[in-house]
Amino acid sequence: MGLLERDGRVVTKHLPRNRRKDLHAEIKANVEVGSTVNSDALPSYEKMPAEFIHKAIDHAVAYVEGTVHTNGLENFWSLLKRTLKGCRPFQLNAIPCIRS
C-alpha cells in the first residue's frame, strides 16, 4: 500500500490483504484528519471513515477527473520497480532506461 502527500512524502507498507479494515487502518494511522483521500475504485476504499473526504477515480472510465487522480503514486511505483529491476535497454521486454 502506498500513500502520497501531494508534493510531499510517500509512505509505503506491505499489507498481506487489501481488505477495507486493513486499508482504512493505515489511512487513519498516516493521514491527517480532514484530508482528502484520492483513490482508485477498489471497493475496499468505499465507506471511508467520516473524518476523511474520499474521492475515487475509476480507471475503466478515466485516469483524471479535475484534481482527482492517482498519477503521482502510480509514478512512484513505476520508478520503484525500475530501480529494483534495473533497466536493460537492449534486452527484449526490458524496461527502457533513460540516460543523460
N, CA and C atoms as an extended XYZ file, in Angstrom:
300
Properties=species:S:1:pos:R:3:atomname:S:1:resname:S:1:resid:I:1 pbc="F F F"
N         0.848       -1.167        0.000 N   MET     1
C         0.000        0.000        0.000 CA  MET     1
C         0.887        1.220        0.000 C   MET     1
N         0.450        2.246       -0.688 N   GLY     2
C         1.208        3.479       -0.709 CA  GLY     2
C         0.311        4.681       -0.495 C   GLY     2
N         0.834        5.652        0.223 N   LEU     3
C         0.146        6.913        0.458 CA  LEU     3
C         1.089        8.031        0.033 C   LEU     3
N         0.597        8.929       -0.787 N   LEU     4
C         1.402       10.044       -1.266 CA  LEU     4
C         0.756       11.346       -0.855 C   LEU     4
N         1.508       12.160       -0.158 N   GLU     5
C         1.071       13.512        0.148 CA  GLU     5
C         1.384       14.339       -1.091 C   GLU     5
N         0.401       15.021       -1.634 N   ARG     6
C         0.639       15.800       -2.848 CA  ARG     6
C         1.828       16.716       -2.631 C   ARG     6
N         2.784       16.630       -3.528 N   ASP     7
C         4.025       17.400       -3.448 CA  ASP     7
C         4.752       17.151       -2.123 C   ASP     7
N         4.671       15.921       -1.626 N   GLY     8
C         5.288       15.627       -0.340 CA  GLY     8
C         5.857       14.234       -0.260 C   GLY     8
N         5.732       13.645        0.894 N   ARG     9
C         6.357       12.354        1.178 CA  ARG     9
C         5.471       11.185        0.767 C   ARG     9
N         6.117       10.038        0.647 N   VAL    10
C         5.415        8.798        0.332 CA  VAL    10
C         5.591        7.857        1.512 C   VAL    10
N         4.523        7.207        1.900 N   VAL    11
C         4.565        6.185        2.938 CA  VAL    11
C         4.122        4.879        2.279 C   VAL    11
N         4.915        3.837        2.436 N   THR    12
C         4.544        2.535        1.881 CA  THR    12
C         4.560        1.488        2.981 C   THR    12
N         3.753        0.482        2.782 N   LYS    13
C         3.726       -0.627        3.733 CA  LYS    13
C         3.177       -1.850        3.016 C   LYS    13
N         3.811       -2.993        3.257 N   HIS    14
C         3.290       -4.237        2.696 CA  HIS    14
C         2.129       -4.702        3.560 C   HIS    14
N         0.999       -4.900        2.925 N   LEU    15
C        -0.170       -5.442        3.615 CA  LEU    15
C        -0.467       -6.813        3.020 C   LEU    15
N        -0.693       -7.803        3.851 N   PRO    16
C        -0.965       -9.137        3.311 CA  PRO    16
C        -2.283       -9.220        2.535 C   PRO    16
N        -3.206       -8.308        2.830 N   ARG    17
C        -4.501       -8.278        2.141 CA  ARG    17
C        -4.865       -6.826        1.871 C   ARG    17
N        -5.708       -6.627        0.874 N   ASN    18
C        -6.174       -5.264        0.607 CA  ASN    18
C        -7.641       -5.135        1.003 C   ASN    18
N        -7.942       -5.613        2.171 N   ARG    19
C        -9.304       -5.538        2.690 CA  ARG    19
C        -9.564       -4.171        3.299 C   ARG    19
N       -10.828       -3.812        3.339 N   ARG    20
C       -11.253       -2.492        3.809 CA  ARG    20
C       -10.672       -2.157        5.185 C   ARG    20
N       -10.798       -3.046        6.139 N   LYS    21
C       -10.344       -2.719        7.501 CA  LYS    21
C        -8.843       -2.475        7.543 C   LYS    21
N        -8.077       -3.203        6.741 N   ASP    22
C        -6.620       -3.030        6.725 CA  ASP    22
C        -6.234       -1.693        6.088 C   ASP    22
N        -6.845       -1.376        4.942 N   LEU    23
C        -6.541       -0.122        4.257 CA  LEU    23
C        -6.968        1.079        5.093 C   LEU    23
N        -8.161        1.014        5.658 N   HIS    24
C        -8.658        2.139        6.454 CA  HIS    24
C        -7.802        2.357        7.696 C   HIS    24
N        -7.310        1.283        8.311 N   ALA    25
C        -6.447        1.419        9.486 CA  ALA    25
C        -5.161        2.162        9.129 C   ALA    25
N        -4.578        1.847        7.976 N   GLU    26
C        -3.355        2.531        7.549 CA  GLU    26
C        -3.625        3.991        7.207 C   GLU    26
N        -4.748        4.253        6.606 N   ILE    27
C        -5.102        5.640        6.289 CA  ILE    27
C        -5.274        6.430        7.586 C   ILE    27
N        -5.985        5.868        8.551 N   LYS    28
C        -6.168        6.548        9.844 CA  LYS    28
C        -4.840        6.808       10.531 C   LYS    28
N        -3.903        5.871       10.413 N   ALA    29
C        -2.611        5.997       11.087 CA  ALA    29
C        -1.680        6.998       10.410 C   ALA    29
N        -1.881        7.274        9.127 N   ASN    30
C        -0.905        8.065        8.382 CA  ASN    30
C        -1.429        9.338        7.723 C   ASN    30
N        -2.740        9.541        7.726 N   VAL    31
C        -3.306       10.693        7.029 CA  VAL    31
C        -3.969       11.618        8.052 C   VAL    31
N        -3.705       12.904        7.906 N   GLU    32
C        -4.258       13.895        8.822 CA  GLU    32
C        -5.777       13.961        8.688 C   GLU    32
N        -6.451       13.991        9.816 N   VAL    33
C        -7.913       14.097        9.841 CA  VAL    33
C        -8.341       15.338        9.064 C   VAL    33
N        -9.381       15.190        8.257 N   GLY    34
C        -9.886       16.284        7.448 CA  GLY    34
C        -9.284       16.334        6.054 C   GLY    34
N        -8.293       15.482        5.800 N   SER    35
C        -7.641       15.461        4.490 CA  SER    35
C        -8.532       14.796        3.450 C   SER    35
N        -8.273       15.135        2.203 N   THR    36
C        -8.938       14.469        1.090 CA  THR    36
C        -8.087       13.283        0.677 C   THR    36
N        -8.703       12.125        0.577 N   VAL    37
C        -8.028       10.907        0.155 CA  VAL    37
C        -8.528       10.562       -1.239 C   VAL    37
N        -7.618       10.600       -2.211 N   ASN    38
C        -7.944       10.192       -3.576 CA  ASN    38
C        -7.491        8.754       -3.748 C   ASN    38
N        -8.355        7.927       -4.332 N   SER    39
C        -8.004        6.524       -4.540 CA  SER    39
C        -8.542        6.066       -5.883 C   SER    39
N        -8.153        4.847       -6.240 N   ASP    40
C        -8.793        4.243       -7.398 CA  ASP    40
C       -10.124        3.665       -6.926 C   ASP    40
N       -10.808        2.960       -7.784 N   ALA    41
C       -12.165        2.496       -7.476 CA  ALA    41
C       -12.209        1.133       -6.783 C   ALA    41
N       -11.119        0.701       -6.202 N   LEU    42
C       -11.120       -0.560       -5.460 CA  LEU    42
C       -12.218       -0.509       -4.390 C   LEU    42
N       -13.110       -1.497       -4.360 N   PRO    43
C       -14.217       -1.470       -3.390 CA  PRO    43
C       -13.771       -1.360       -1.923 C   PRO    43
N       -12.561       -1.794       -1.608 N   SER    44
C       -12.069       -1.702       -0.229 CA  SER    44
C       -11.951       -0.262        0.260 C   SER    44
N       -11.870        0.698       -0.653 N   TYR    45
C       -11.781        2.103       -0.245 CA  TYR    45
C       -13.150        2.707        0.030 C   TYR    45
N       -14.223        2.014       -0.332 N   GLU    46
C       -15.561        2.547       -0.093 CA  GLU    46
C       -15.826        2.654        1.407 C   GLU    46
N       -16.759        3.498        1.760 N   LYS    47
C       -17.138        3.723        3.165 CA  LYS    47
C       -15.943        4.190        3.994 C   LYS    47
N       -15.196        5.140        3.434 N   MET    48
C       -14.044        5.718        4.118 CA  MET    48
C       -14.503        6.328        5.440 C   MET    48
N       -13.680        6.245        6.480 N   PRO    49
C       -14.061        6.849        7.755 CA  PRO    49
C       -14.480        8.311        7.572 C   PRO    49
N       -15.457        8.733        8.354 N   ALA    50
C       -16.072       10.054        8.202 CA  ALA    50
C       -15.096       11.206        8.382 C   ALA    50
N       -13.970       10.979        9.038 N   GLU    51
C       -13.029       12.077        9.264 CA  GLU    51
C       -12.197       12.435        8.027 C   GLU    51
N       -12.427       11.728        6.923 N   PHE    52
C       -11.716       11.997        5.676 CA  PHE    52
C       -12.709       12.291        4.552 C   PHE    52
N       -12.265       13.092        3.599 N   ILE    53
C       -13.032       13.323        2.380 CA  ILE    53
C       -12.480       12.333        1.374 C   ILE    53
N       -13.327       11.499        0.804 N   HIS    54
C       -12.855       10.472       -0.128 CA  HIS    54
C       -13.360       10.752       -1.530 C   HIS    54
N       -12.437       10.741       -2.481 N   LYS    55
C       -12.772       10.873       -3.894 CA  LYS    55
C       -12.081        9.737       -4.633 C   LYS    55
N       -12.837        9.054       -5.488 N   ALA    56
C       -12.289        7.898       -6.203 CA  ALA    56
C       -12.342        8.126       -7.702 C   ALA    56
N       -11.390        7.534       -8.392 N   ILE    57
C       -11.346        7.584       -9.847 CA  ILE    57
C       -11.397        6.155      -10.377 C   ILE    57
N       -12.322        5.903      -11.259 N   ASP    58
C       -12.467        4.569      -11.854 CA  ASP    58
C       -11.629        4.534      -13.134 C   ASP    58
N       -10.528        3.801      -13.111 N   HIS    59
C        -9.617        3.769      -14.252 CA  HIS    59
C       -10.219        3.106      -15.485 C   HIS    59
N       -11.338        2.433      -15.346 N   ALA    60
C       -12.028        1.885      -16.519 CA  ALA    60
C       -12.740        3.000      -17.290 C   ALA    60
N       -12.948        4.136      -16.623 N   VAL    61
C       -13.651        5.264      -17.227 CA  VAL    61
C       -12.679        6.395      -17.579 C   VAL    61
N       -11.807        6.758      -16.632 N   ALA    62
C       -10.874        7.872      -16.822 CA  ALA    62
C        -9.707        7.723      -15.852 C   ALA    62
N        -8.625        8.429      -16.138 N   TYR    63
C        -7.483        8.430      -15.224 CA  TYR    63
C        -7.407        9.712      -14.417 C   TYR    63
N        -8.072       10.748      -14.888 N   VAL    64
C        -8.085       12.033      -14.195 CA  VAL    64
C        -9.473       12.649      -14.344 C   VAL    64
N        -9.981       13.173      -13.257 N   GLU    65
C       -11.209       13.972      -13.273 CA  GLU    65
C       -10.946       15.186      -12.399 C   GLU    65
N       -10.623       16.304      -13.036 N   GLY    66
C       -10.267       17.505      -12.264 CA  GLY    66
C        -8.990       17.267      -11.486 C   GLY    66
N        -9.087       17.369      -10.164 N   THR    67
C        -7.906       17.133       -9.318 CA  THR    67
C        -7.888       15.722       -8.743 C   THR    67
N        -8.832       14.899       -9.141 N   VAL    68
C        -8.904       13.533       -8.615 CA  VAL    68
C        -8.135       12.600       -9.541 C   VAL    68
N        -7.013       12.074       -9.026 N   HIS    69
C        -6.211       11.115       -9.778 CA  HIS    69
C        -5.237       10.433       -8.830 C   HIS    69
N        -4.634        9.373       -9.302 N   THR    70
C        -3.625        8.649       -8.517 CA  THR    70
C        -2.290        8.642       -9.259 C   THR    70
N        -2.106        9.573      -10.191 N   ASN    71
C        -0.936        9.570      -11.052 CA  ASN    71
C         0.389        9.701      -10.304 C   ASN    71
N         0.435       10.508       -9.266 N   GLY    72
C         1.681       10.683       -8.514 CA  GLY    72
C         2.146        9.388       -7.883 C   GLY    72
N         1.229        8.667       -7.277 N   LEU    73
C         1.601        7.400       -6.650 CA  LEU    73
C         1.892        6.328       -7.694 C   LEU    73
N         1.158        6.335       -8.797 N   GLU    74
C         1.447        5.400       -9.893 CA  GLU    74
C         2.866        5.636      -10.411 C   GLU    74
N         3.274        6.889      -10.518 N   ASN    75
C         4.627        7.221      -10.950 CA  ASN    75
C         5.651        6.707       -9.940 C   ASN    75
N         5.362        6.870       -8.649 N   PHE    76
C         6.269        6.359       -7.609 CA  PHE    76
C         6.487        4.862       -7.773 C   PHE    76
N         5.393        4.093       -7.939 N   TRP    77
C         5.521        2.642       -8.091 CA  TRP    77
C         6.328        2.293       -9.337 C   TRP    77
N         6.114        3.027      -10.420 N   SER    78
C         6.848        2.786      -11.658 CA  SER    78
C         8.347        2.993      -11.454 C   SER    78
N         8.710        4.087      -10.799 N   LEU    79
C        10.132        4.365      -10.551 CA  LEU    79
C        10.744        3.353       -9.598 C   LEU    79
N         9.990        2.937       -8.583 N   LEU    80
C        10.493        1.933       -7.651 CA  LEU    80
C        10.768        0.616       -8.370 C   LEU    80
N         9.824        0.183       -9.196 N   LYS    81
C        10.013       -1.066       -9.939 CA  LYS    81
C        11.209       -0.977      -10.870 C   LYS    81
N        11.370        0.159      -11.519 N   ARG    82
C        12.504        0.352      -12.423 CA  ARG    82
C        13.816        0.291      -11.644 C   ARG    82
N        13.820        0.850      -10.442 N   THR    83
C        15.022        0.829       -9.610 CA  THR    83
C        15.345       -0.595       -9.158 C   THR    83
N        14.324       -1.337       -8.755 N   LEU    84
C        14.551       -2.697       -8.256 CA  LEU    84
C        14.916       -3.669       -9.368 C   LEU    84
N        14.266       -3.550      -10.507 N   LYS    85
C        14.517       -4.474      -11.608 CA  LYS    85
C        15.711       -4.063      -12.450 C   LYS    85
N        16.086       -2.817      -12.375 N   GLY    86
C        17.146       -2.302      -13.231 CA  GLY    86
C        16.582       -1.999      -14.607 C   GLY    86
N        17.424       -1.478      -15.457 N   CYS    87
C        16.977       -1.185      -16.807 CA  CYS    87
C        18.006       -1.727      -17.792 C   CYS    87
N        17.520       -2.468      -18.735 N   ARG    88
C        18.372       -3.114      -19.731 CA  ARG    88
C        17.846       -2.717      -21.108 C   ARG    88
N        18.349       -1.632      -21.667 N   PRO    89
C        17.753       -1.114      -22.896 CA  PRO    89
C        17.883       -2.001      -24.125 C   PRO    89
N        18.785       -2.951      -24.132 N   PHE    90
C        18.984       -3.761      -25.323 CA  PHE    90
C        18.406       -5.167      -25.185 C   PHE    90
N        17.640       -5.416      -24.143 N   GLN    91
C        17.037       -6.722      -23.923 CA  GLN    91
C        15.546       -6.636      -24.240 C   GLN    91
N        15.025       -7.655      -24.908 N   LEU    92
C        13.599       -7.672      -25.213 CA  LEU    92
C        12.772       -7.637      -23.941 C   LEU    92
N        11.660       -6.934      -23.983 N   ASN    93
C        10.714       -6.830      -22.871 CA  ASN    93
C        11.322       -6.201      -21.622 C   ASN    93
N        12.418       -5.494      -21.780 N   ALA    94
C        13.038       -4.843      -20.623 CA  ALA    94
C        12.460       -3.450      -20.462 C   ALA    94
N        12.587       -2.932      -19.276 N   ILE    95
C        12.176       -1.564      -19.008 CA  ILE    95
C        13.212       -0.654      -19.632 C   ILE    95
N        12.819        0.295      -20.476 N   PRO    96
C        13.814        1.172      -21.095 CA  PRO    96
C        14.490        2.066      -20.076 C   PRO    96
N        15.701        2.388      -20.339 N   CYS    97
C        16.491        3.219      -19.447 CA  CYS    97
C        16.692        4.579      -20.090 C   CYS    97
N        16.525        5.617      -19.347 N   ILE    98
C        16.788        6.967      -19.852 CA  ILE    98
C        18.156        7.370      -19.352 C   ILE    98
N        19.022        7.653      -20.262 N   ARG    99
C        20.391        8.025      -19.892 CA  ARG    99
C        20.603        9.505      -20.199 C   ARG    99
N        21.295       10.150      -19.290 N   SER   100
C        21.562       11.575      -19.518 CA  SER   100
C        22.999       11.808      -19.872 C   SER   100
